[in-house]
């Protein structure tokens, strides 16, 4: 039974990883191709519209879904039905208030037609939410992965074709709408249609059970997006275009590992009611994996930001390299935070997590408000130091939650950092080489590391890797 449970856990992570990797490959393809057809301002318009959409609509739906995953309530039909209609009302009201605020305070940042189109597509997708989170709750990620992959392939292809046909920022908005529509259709095929029979009944106990996730998710999204909103508000859509590109690139690693284990381990931790034991060892493995791949990638980007941008985005986006160099360490820090997330979401400290997000969101707002006069680049440094402070505080809270001493965590980090130090040293000396040679040298270093892994990698990491390989085979 224990081996079956572990196999089921890692199978879920594998299928969820397929979902996440498909999203990442899609984002990379769009990142490279659309940069040749959209100006920074056009890209800024599409991304700012989608950020507001995610904050208002997607945030609420994710909160409802996480409540469904975590709850042990057997009466899921009534529980979800109540939250389903409650969320639609909340989304509509929130969108109206946010729209009014921007329309009267900063009308050049509010694109009504784009928002209406996204909202209509989202309402259509809402009818598949129960099926989506039911699959997550029961570790049935295979169907979810297939639906995600098909929707991404079609929507990405359409987005690229529309961009080539000079549809400007509409290409991204229409592609996003098609993604939501197709994903909903694919999920509903073969579903039990239980969501169509749900009645709206005001049960405060159901709504209250989701509020901790709703406030937590909202505060998390605000914390992660407030810098982008403020950049756009205080500077310009073009500045935001550069800033958003740098942020996308630096956050790609966090999407790979963190998102693939988030909902899976949230379910496991919730079932175990705060007893982490073996699962915490799994978290340690993913942190070691980050030290092996994500931290070296951050080092690589720091030393070669300009060459990376020239290769990926082209000369028109060279201004992104300055921001990307500042944000390079964030790719590692945000990935570790993502790995932490399932622990605190499943614990009694979930409300404390919300307070932390709110406090640091206020710090970022005050920092941007006060330091905007020093210029765009200085603001990027301010955001980085805010996030670094957040990371330190959040790490302490996590260690307290699982009774894991900070000193032990630091020792664990140092025991798995030799590869990163090696990458740092080599990239420092080859900074003036041609970019192709730099990439080949880094790949050669990894080849040497894996051939002689027992000299470079921590023994526990090697043992855990072999266990996982045997388990999955």
Secondary structure, DSSP 4 states (H G I P E B T S, - for coil): -HHHHHHHHHHHHHHHHHHHHHHHHHHHHHHHHHTTTS-HHHHHHHHHHHHHHIIIIIHHHHHHHHHHHH---S-HHHHHHHHHHHHHHHHHHHHHHHHHHHHHH-GGG--HHHHHHHHHHHHHHHTTHHHHHHHHHTT-HHHHHHHHHHHHHHHHHHHHHHHHTT-TTHHHHHHHHHHHHHHHHHHHTT---GGGG------HHHHHHHHHHHHHHHHHHHHHHHHHHHHHHHS-HHHHHHHHHHHHHHHHHHHHHHHHHHHHHHHHHHHTTT--HHHHHHHHHHHHHHHHHHHHHHHHHHHTHHHHHHHHT-GGGTTHHHHHHHHHHHHHHHHHHHHHHHHHHTSTTHHHHHHHHHHHHHHHHHHHHHHGGG-HHHHHHHHHHHHHHHHHHHHHHHHHHTT--HHHHHHHHHTT-HHHHHHHHHHHHTTTS-HHHHHHHHHHHHHHHHHTHHHHS-HHHHHHHHHHHHHH-
